[in-house]
Amino acid sequence: MHNKQQKYQKQPDQSPLKSGNQGKQLFTGSLIAVFIAITPYLFSLYESVPQQRVWSTFLFTYDSQWWEDANYFVWVITGKLIPLYLLFIWFFTCRHWWYHVLLVPIAMYVFQTIVVLNADSKFIDEFQLIYLIPVMAIVIPTIYLIRAQMFNKINTTTKTMQELEDEFKLKPKNFWERIKQYF
């Protein structure tokens, strides 16, 4: 009888804000949501740049020699950096086993950004697939092998697909550990 009374005693409140780890996850999730929500404002920053060749501010002076218009250059560069920014957020917050595939579009946008920043470049967004072949040669077979292992385990075990995905997840503790796992 005494055990039953202890069992039914009120447990302490475990709200997400009182628990340290859950509160941290709530804060991190809210911060990520804010970073995603401000992307339209980041993209529209080009509207504050003058439509002239030389753009002077108190911090720097930019002369858009090849682009001939600073506004156009900022519009093009934000068109490359905003998707790259969102892909990085997706890559570092994705919990699925296939998140390494995101390295392919990340590499593509990094290459395109470098091409845009290179003022002497004549052909923008051309031939990037050739430079992405080494990245794809590593990522695609790796993802295929992980997938093959998962389906092999499905045929030999009674685990669900979600349980198998959870087995293949890498769970680093913080941002720097997540970065270190790639190098």
NUVO-122726 format. One record per residue: residue in one letter; x, y, z of N, C-alpha, C in turn; residue number from 1. Coordinates in pm, whole numbers, plus 50000, padded with zeros to 5 digits. Layout:
BEGIN
<atom "a", <X, Y, Z>, <X, Y, Z>, <X, Y, Z>, NUM>;
...
//
This chain:
BEGIN
<atom "m", <50082, 49881, 50000>, <50000, 50000, 50000>, <50086, 50125, 50000>, 1>;
<atom "h", <50194, 50119, 50076>, <50283, 50234, 50086>, <50347, 50266, 49951>, 2>;
<atom "n", <50383, 50160, 49872>, <50442, 50181, 49739>, <50344, 50249, 49645>, 3>;
<atom "k", <50217, 50210, 49653>, <50117, 50271, 49565>, <50099, 50419, 49596>, 4>;
<atom "q", <50104, 50454, 49723>, <50091, 50595, 49760>, <50210, 50675, 49707>, 5>;
<atom "q", <50331, 50620, 49715>, <50447, 50689, 49663>, <50439, 50702, 49511>, 6>;
<atom "k", <50385, 50601, 49447>, <50377, 50600, 49301>, <50284, 50711, 49251>, 7>;
<atom "y", <50176, 50736, 49327>, <50078, 50833, 49282>, <50104, 50974, 49333>, 8>;
<atom "q", <50212, 50993, 49407>, <50243, 51128, 49453>, <50277, 51215, 49333>, 9>;
<atom "k", <50246, 51343, 49346>, <50267, 51436, 49235>, <50415, 51447, 49202>, 10>;
<atom "q", <50447, 51427, 49076>, <50584, 51441, 49028>, <50615, 51589, 49008>, 11>;
<atom "p", <50742, 51628, 49022>, <50777, 51768, 48999>, <50751, 51807, 48854>, 12>;
<atom "d", <50715, 51933, 48834>, <50683, 51984, 48701>, <50809, 51984, 48614>, 13>;
<atom "q", <50801, 51919, 48500>, <50913, 51910, 48408>, <50883, 51990, 48281>, 14>;
<atom "s", <50853, 52116, 48294>, <50824, 52198, 48176>, <50953, 52225, 48100>, 15>;
<atom "p", <50944, 52248, 47969>, <51063, 52269, 47887>, <51147, 52387, 47933>, 16>;
<atom "l", <51085, 52489, 47990>, <51160, 52606, 48031>, <51237, 52581, 48160>, 17>;
<atom "k", <51193, 52486, 48244>, <51263, 52458, 48368>, <51377, 52360, 48348>, 18>;
<atom "s", <51362, 52271, 48254>, <51467, 52175, 48226>, <51577, 52242, 48144>, 19>;
<atom "g", <51701, 52231, 48185>, <51812, 52300, 48120>, <51830, 52262, 47974>, 20>;
<atom "n", <51831, 52132, 47945>, <51855, 52086, 47808>, <51738, 52122, 47717>, 21>;
<atom "q", <51616, 52104, 47763>, <51500, 52136, 47680>, <51490, 52286, 47658>, 22>;
<atom "g", <51523, 52364, 47760>, <51522, 52509, 47745>, <51625, 52554, 47643>, 23>;
<atom "k", <51741, 52489, 47644>, <51846, 52521, 47547>, <51800, 52484, 47406>, 24>;
<atom "q", <51733, 52369, 47392>, <51683, 52327, 47261>, <51575, 52423, 47212>, 25>;
<atom "l", <51490, 52470, 47302>, <51387, 52566, 47265>, <51449, 52696, 47218>, 26>;
<atom "f", <51551, 52743, 47289>, <51619, 52865, 47251>, <51688, 52849, 47115>, 27>;
<atom "t", <51760, 52736, 47096>, <51830, 52711, 46970>, <51731, 52701, 46855>, 28>;
<atom "g", <51621, 52630, 46875>, <51519, 52618, 46769>, <51458, 52753, 46736>, 29>;
<atom "s", <51435, 52835, 46837>, <51379, 52968, 46813>, <51478, 53055, 46737>, 30>;
<atom "l", <51605, 53044, 46771>, <51709, 53122, 46703>, <51719, 53080, 46555>, 31>;
<atom "i", <51715, 52951, 46530>, <51718, 52902, 46391>, <51596, 52950, 46314>, 32>;
<atom "a", <51480, 52947, 46378>, <51357, 52996, 46313>, <51369, 53144, 46279>, 33>;
<atom "v", <51429, 53222, 46367>, <51449, 53365, 46339>, <51545, 53383, 46222>, 34>;
<atom "f", <51654, 53304, 46219>, <51748, 53314, 46108>, <51682, 53281, 45974>, 35>;
<atom "i", <51593, 53185, 45974>, <51522, 53150, 45851>, <51420, 53258, 45817>, 36>;
<atom "a", <51352, 53311, 45916>, <51248, 53412, 45893>, <51304, 53544, 45839>, 37>;
<atom "i", <51429, 53577, 45869>, <51485, 53705, 45821>, <51543, 53697, 45681>, 38>;
<atom "t", <51540, 53580, 45618>, <51599, 53568, 45484>, <51537, 53660, 45380>, 39>;
<atom "p", <51406, 53684, 45380>, <51353, 53780, 45280>, <51411, 53921, 45300>, 40>;
<atom "y", <51435, 53958, 45425>, <51493, 54089, 45453>, <51639, 54095, 45410>, 41>;
<atom "l", <51711, 53985, 45431>, <51850, 53980, 45386>, <51858, 53988, 45234>, 42>;
<atom "f", <51765, 53919, 45167>, <51767, 53924, 45021>, <51736, 54064, 44968>, 43>;
<atom "s", <51649, 54136, 45038>, <51611, 54269, 44988>, <51713, 54376, 45024>, 44>;
<atom "l", <51825, 54340, 45082>, <51929, 54439, 45112>, <51983, 54507, 44986>, 45>;
<atom "y", <51977, 54438, 44873>, <52027, 54497, 44750>, <51952, 54625, 44713>, 46>;
<atom "e", <51828, 54639, 44761>, <51749, 54758, 44729>, <51807, 54885, 44792>, 47>;
<atom "s", <51887, 54869, 44896>, <51948, 54986, 44961>, <52080, 55026, 44895>, 48>;
<atom "v", <52125, 54950, 44797>, <52249, 54982, 44727>, <52216, 55070, 44606>, 49>;
<atom "p", <52291, 55176, 44585>, <52260, 55266, 44473>, <52287, 55201, 44337>, 50>;
<atom "q", <52213, 55245, 44239>, <52230, 55193, 44104>, <52334, 55278, 44032>, 51>;
<atom "q", <52456, 55264, 44075>, <52568, 55334, 44013>, <52691, 55247, 44023>, 52>;
<atom "r", <52794, 55283, 43947>, <52913, 55199, 43941>, <52993, 55202, 44071>, 53>;
<atom "v", <53010, 55317, 44133>, <53088, 55330, 44256>, <52993, 55351, 44373>, 54>;
<atom "w", <53009, 55266, 44473>, <52925, 55273, 44593>, <53016, 55306, 44710>, 55>;
<atom "s", <52999, 55422, 44769>, <53083, 55467, 44880>, <53001, 55472, 45009>, 56>;
<atom "t", <53057, 55410, 45111>, <52998, 55416, 45245>, <53108, 55460, 45341>, 57>;
<atom "f", <53073, 55478, 45468>, <53175, 55516, 45566>, <53269, 55401, 45597>, 58>;
<atom "l", <53232, 55278, 45560>, <53317, 55161, 45585>, <53407, 55126, 45467>, 59>;
<atom "f", <53357, 55142, 45346>, <53432, 55098, 45229>, <53381, 55171, 45105>, 60>;
<atom "t", <53457, 55155, 44997>, <53415, 55202, 44864>, <53424, 55083, 44770>, 61>;
<atom "y", <53316, 55056, 44701>, <53312, 54944, 44607>, <53298, 54998, 44466>, 62>;
<atom "d", <53388, 54955, 44378>, <53382, 54993, 44237>, <53350, 54868, 44157>, 63>;
<atom "s", <53229, 54863, 44103>, <53185, 54744, 44028>, <53228, 54758, 43883>, 64>;
<atom "q", <53350, 54718, 43857>, <53406, 54736, 43723>, <53338, 54646, 43621>, 65>;
<atom "w", <53333, 54517, 43649>, <53276, 54426, 43551>, <53124, 54432, 43549>, 66>;
<atom "w", <53063, 54452, 43665>, <52918, 54451, 43675>, <52856, 54584, 43630>, 67>;
<atom "e", <52932, 54691, 43638>, <52890, 54825, 43597>, <52776, 54883, 43680>, 68>;
<atom "d", <52731, 54812, 43782>, <52623, 54860, 43868>, <52634, 54786, 44002>, 69>;
<atom "a", <52658, 54860, 44108>, <52674, 54799, 44240>, <52545, 54730, 44285>, 70>;
<atom "n", <52432, 54788, 44251>, <52303, 54730, 44287>, <52286, 54593, 44222>, 71>;
<atom "y", <52321, 54582, 44096>, <52310, 54455, 44023>, <52404, 54350, 44083>, 72>;
<atom "f", <52527, 54390, 44118>, <52621, 54298, 44180>, <52567, 54244, 44312>, 73>;
<atom "v", <52513, 54332, 44397>, <52461, 54289, 44527>, <52339, 54199, 44507>, 74>;
<atom "w", <52256, 54227, 44407>, <52141, 54141, 44378>, <52188, 54001, 44338>, 75>;
<atom "v", <52290, 53993, 44253>, <52342, 53863, 44209>, <52405, 53788, 44327>, 76>;
<atom "i", <52485, 53857, 44406>, <52554, 53790, 44516>, <52456, 53744, 44624>, 77>;
<atom "t", <52351, 53821, 44650>, <52252, 53775, 44748>, <52173, 53656, 44692>, 78>;
<atom "g", <52156, 53651, 44560>, <52090, 53536, 44498>, <52170, 53408, 44513>, 79>;
<atom "k", <52300, 53420, 44538>, <52385, 53303, 44562>, <52401, 53275, 44712>, 80>;
<atom "l", <52416, 53380, 44792>, <52445, 53362, 44934>, <52323, 53322, 45017>, 81>;
<atom "i", <52204, 53370, 44981>, <52085, 53334, 45060>, <52054, 53185, 45050>, 82>;
<atom "p", <52051, 53124, 44930>, <52031, 52978, 44926>, <52143, 52901, 44997>, 83>;
<atom "l", <52267, 52952, 44985>, <52379, 52888, 45054>, <52360, 52896, 45205>, 84>;
<atom "y", <52317, 53009, 45253>, <52287, 53031, 45394>, <52179, 52932, 45443>, 85>;
<atom "l", <52071, 52918, 45365>, <51964, 52825, 45403>, <52009, 52679, 45396>, 86>;
<atom "l", <52093, 52646, 45298>, <52146, 52510, 45289>, <52236, 52477, 45407>, 87>;
<atom "f", <52317, 52573, 45452>, <52399, 52550, 45570>, <52312, 52527, 45694>, 88>;
<atom "i", <52208, 52605, 45709>, <52116, 52584, 45822>, <52055, 52444, 45814>, 89>;
<atom "w", <52010, 52406, 45696>, <51951, 52274, 45678>, <52053, 52164, 45708>, 90>;
<atom "f", <52176, 52180, 45657>, <52279, 52080, 45676>, <52311, 52059, 45824>, 91>;
<atom "f", <52325, 52169, 45899>, <52366, 52157, 46038>, <52250, 52125, 46132>, 92>;
<atom "t", <52126, 52131, 46083>, <52013, 52096, 46168>, <51941, 51969, 46125>, 93>;
<atom "c", <51977, 51912, 46012>, <51910, 51793, 45961>, <51947, 51672, 46045>, 94>;
<atom "r", <51849, 51591, 46078>, <51872, 51472, 46160>, <51855, 51343, 46081>, 95>;
<atom "h", <51842, 51352, 45952>, <51824, 51232, 45870>, <51960, 51178, 45826>, 96>;
<atom "w", <51962, 51052, 45790>, <52086, 50986, 45751>, <52141, 51039, 45619>, 97>;
<atom "w", <52058, 51099, 45538>, <52099, 51140, 45403>, <52149, 51284, 45396>, 98>;
<atom "y", <52168, 51350, 45511>, <52200, 51492, 45508>, <52332, 51524, 45438>, 99>;
<atom "h", <52420, 51428, 45420>, <52546, 51454, 45348>, <52522, 51488, 45201>, 100>;
<atom "v", <52408, 51448, 45148>, <52376, 51483, 45009>, <52367, 51634, 44991>, 101>;
<atom "l", <52336, 51704, 45098>, <52327, 51851, 45092>, <52462, 51915, 45060>, 102>;
<atom "l", <52570, 51840, 45073>, <52701, 51894, 45038>, <52711, 51924, 44890>, 103>;
<atom "v", <52637, 51854, 44805>, <52644, 51878, 44661>, <52589, 52017, 44626>, 104>;
<atom "p", <52466, 52054, 44665>, <52423, 52192, 44635>, <52503, 52297, 44711>, 105>;
<atom "i", <52553, 52264, 44830>, <52638, 52360, 44902>, <52764, 52387, 44822>, 106>;
<atom "a", <52827, 52282, 44772>, <52948, 52300, 44690>, <52917, 52379, 44563>, 107>;
<atom "m", <52801, 52352, 44503>, <52763, 52425, 44382>, <52747, 52574, 44410>, 108>;
<atom "y", <52678, 52609, 44518>, <52659, 52751, 44551>, <52789, 52818, 44595>, 109>;
<atom "v", <52878, 52745, 44662>, <53008, 52801, 44698>, <53085, 52833, 44571>, 110>;
<atom "f", <53086, 52741, 44477>, <53155, 52765, 44351>, <53094, 52884, 44277>, 111>;
<atom "q", <52961, 52891, 44270>, <52896, 53003, 44202>, <52928, 53136, 44270>, 112>;
<atom "t", <52935, 53136, 44403>, <52969, 53259, 44475>, <53111, 53303, 44443>, 113>;
<atom "i", <53203, 53208, 44436>, <53341, 53241, 44401>, <53348, 53298, 44261>, 114>;
<atom "v", <53271, 53241, 44169>, <53269, 53291, 44032>, <53213, 53434, 44027>, 115>;
<atom "v", <53108, 53461, 44103>, <53049, 53595, 44107>, <53148, 53695, 44165>, 116>;
<atom "l", <53219, 53655, 44269>, <53316, 53745, 44330>, <53438, 53769, 44242>, 117>;
<atom "n", <53464, 53677, 44152>, <53575, 53694, 44059>, <53529, 53786, 43946>, 118>;
<atom "a", <53569, 53910, 43950>, <53519, 54010, 43856>, <53562, 53983, 43712>, 119>;
<atom "d", <53669, 53906, 43693>, <53717, 53879, 43558>, <53644, 53764, 43490>, 120>;
<atom "s", <53556, 53698, 43561>, <53486, 53584, 43507>, <53389, 53628, 43399>, 121>;
<atom "k", <53392, 53558, 43289>, <53306, 53591, 43178>, <53178, 53507, 43177>, 122>;
<atom "f", <53190, 53385, 43222>, <53079, 53291, 43214>, <53034, 53252, 43354>, 123>;
<atom "i", <52923, 53304, 43396>, <52871, 53274, 43528>, <52777, 53155, 43518>, 124>;
<atom "d", <52784, 53065, 43616>, <52698, 52947, 43625>, <52721, 52846, 43513>, 125>;
<atom "e", <52839, 52848, 43453>, <52871, 52749, 43351>, <52985, 52661, 43401>, 126>;
<atom "f", <52980, 52536, 43369>, <53083, 52438, 43397>, <53101, 52407, 43545>, 127>;
<atom "q", <53009, 52447, 43632>, <53026, 52414, 43773>, <53010, 52265, 43797>, 128>;
<atom "l", <52940, 52195, 43710>, <52923, 52051, 43727>, <53057, 51979, 43720>, 129>;
<atom "i", <53147, 52028, 43637>, <53280, 51966, 43626>, <53354, 51977, 43759>, 130>;
<atom "y", <53341, 52090, 43826>, <53409, 52110, 43953>, <53338, 52037, 44068>, 131>;
<atom "l", <53213, 52003, 44048>, <53138, 51931, 44151>, <53157, 51780, 44144>, 132>;
<atom "i", <53216, 51730, 44037>, <53234, 51585, 44020>, <53310, 51523, 44137>, 133>;
<atom "p", <53419, 51582, 44187>, <53485, 51519, 44304>, <53395, 51512, 44427>, 134>;
<atom "v", <53318, 51616, 44451>, <53227, 51615, 44566>, <53121, 51507, 44547>, 135>;
<atom "m", <53062, 51503, 44429>, <52958, 51404, 44402>, <53015, 51262, 44401>, 136>;
<atom "a", <53142, 51246, 44359>, <53204, 51113, 44356>, <53222, 51056, 44496>, 137>;
<atom "i", <53229, 51142, 44595>, <53241, 51095, 44734>, <53104, 51082, 44799>, 138>;
<atom "v", <53020, 51183, 44783>, <52892, 51188, 44854>, <52793, 51083, 44804>, 139>;
<atom "i", <52775, 51072, 44674>, <52672, 50983, 44619>, <52699, 50836, 44652>, 140>;
<atom "p", <52821, 50783, 44632>, <52842, 50643, 44672>, <52828, 50622, 44823>, 141>;
<atom "t", <52869, 50721, 44902>, <52855, 50708, 45047>, <52709, 50696, 45086>, 142>;
<atom "i", <52626, 50781, 45031>, <52483, 50777, 45061>, <52423, 50645, 45012>, 143>;
<atom "y", <52465, 50600, 44895>, <52413, 50474, 44842>, <52452, 50357, 44934>, 144>;
<atom "l", <52576, 50357, 44984>, <52619, 50249, 45072>, <52542, 50251, 45205>, 145>;
<atom "i", <52518, 50369, 45259>, <52439, 50378, 45382>, <52298, 50326, 45357>, 146>;
<atom "r", <52241, 50365, 45243>, <52107, 50318, 45208>, <52105, 50167, 45192>, 147>;
<atom "a", <52207, 50112, 45126>, <52214, 49967, 45107>, <52225, 49895, 45242>, 148>;
<atom "q", <52304, 49950, 45333>, <52315, 49890, 45466>, <52182, 49893, 45538>, 149>;
<atom "m", <52110, 50003, 45524>, <51980, 50015, 45590>, <51883, 49910, 45538>, 150>;
<atom "f", <51875, 49895, 45405>, <51781, 49799, 45350>, <51825, 49656, 45377>, 151>;
<atom "n", <51954, 49632, 45389>, <52002, 49500, 45428>, <51959, 49469, 45570>, 152>;
<atom "k", <51970, 49567, 45659>, <51926, 49547, 45797>, <51775, 49531, 45806>, 153>;
<atom "i", <51701, 49599, 45721>, <51555, 49586, 45722>, <51515, 49442, 45691>, 154>;
<atom "n", <51585, 49382, 45594>, <51552, 49246, 45555>, <51592, 49143, 45660>, 155>;
<atom "t", <51691, 49175, 45745>, <51739, 49076, 45842>, <51692, 49102, 45984>, 156>;
<atom "t", <51633, 49219, 46011>, <51588, 49249, 46147>, <51440, 49286, 46145>, 157>;
<atom "t", <51389, 49306, 46263>, <51248, 49344, 46275>, <51234, 49492, 46312>, 158>;
<atom "k", <51339, 49570, 46292>, <51334, 49712, 46327>, <51259, 49790, 46221>, 159>;
<atom "t", <51200, 49901, 46266>, <51131, 49988, 46173>, <51232, 50078, 46102>, 160>;
<atom "m", <51186, 50145, 45998>, <51273, 50236, 45924>, <51321, 50350, 46014>, 161>;
<atom "q", <51234, 50398, 46101>, <51272, 50508, 46191>, <51382, 50462, 46288>, 162>;
<atom "e", <51373, 50340, 46339>, <51476, 50288, 46429>, <51610, 50275, 46358>, 163>;
<atom "l", <51605, 50233, 46231>, <51729, 50222, 46154>, <51788, 50359, 46124>, 164>;
<atom "e", <51704, 50457, 46091>, <51753, 50593, 46069>, <51819, 50646, 46195>, 165>;
<atom "d", <51760, 50616, 46310>, <51816, 50661, 46437>, <51953, 50598, 46463>, 166>;
<atom "e", <51973, 50474, 46418>, <52103, 50409, 46434>, <52212, 50478, 46353>, 167>;
<atom "f", <52175, 50527, 46234>, <52273, 50587, 46145>, <52298, 50735, 46172>, 168>;
<atom "k", <52220, 50794, 46262>, <52238, 50935, 46294>, <52367, 50955, 46372>, 169>;
<atom "l", <52436, 51062, 46337>, <52551, 51105, 46416>, <52501, 51215, 46506>, 170>;
<atom "k", <52527, 51203, 46634>, <52472, 51299, 46729>, <52584, 51370, 46805>, 171>;
<atom "p", <52650, 51466, 46742>, <52750, 51543, 46815>, <52683, 51632, 46918>, 172>;
<atom "k", <52757, 51667, 47021>, <52702, 51744, 47132>, <52679, 51891, 47097>, 173>;
<atom "n", <52770, 51952, 47023>, <52755, 52094, 46994>, <52797, 52124, 46851>, 174>;
<atom "f", <52795, 52251, 46815>, <52824, 52295, 46679>, <52966, 52256, 46636>, 175>;
<atom "w", <53065, 52276, 46723>, <53204, 52249, 46686>, <53229, 52100, 46669>, 176>;
<atom "e", <53164, 52016, 46749>, <53178, 51872, 46730>, <53118, 51829, 46598>, 177>;
<atom "r", <53010, 51895, 46558>, <52948, 51864, 46429>, <53042, 51902, 46314>, 178>;
<atom "i", <53110, 52016, 46328>, <53207, 52058, 46226>, <53325, 51959, 46223>, 179>;
<atom "k", <53375, 51919, 46341>, <53492, 51831, 46348>, <53466, 51694, 46288>, 180>;
<atom "q", <53343, 51647, 46286>, <53316, 51514, 46233>, <53338, 51505, 46082>, 181>;
<atom "y", <53348, 51620, 46016>, <53371, 51620, 45870>, <53516, 51632, 45833>, 182>;
<atom "f", <53602, 51658, 45931>, <53744, 51679, 45899>, <53832, 51584, 45973>, 183>;
//
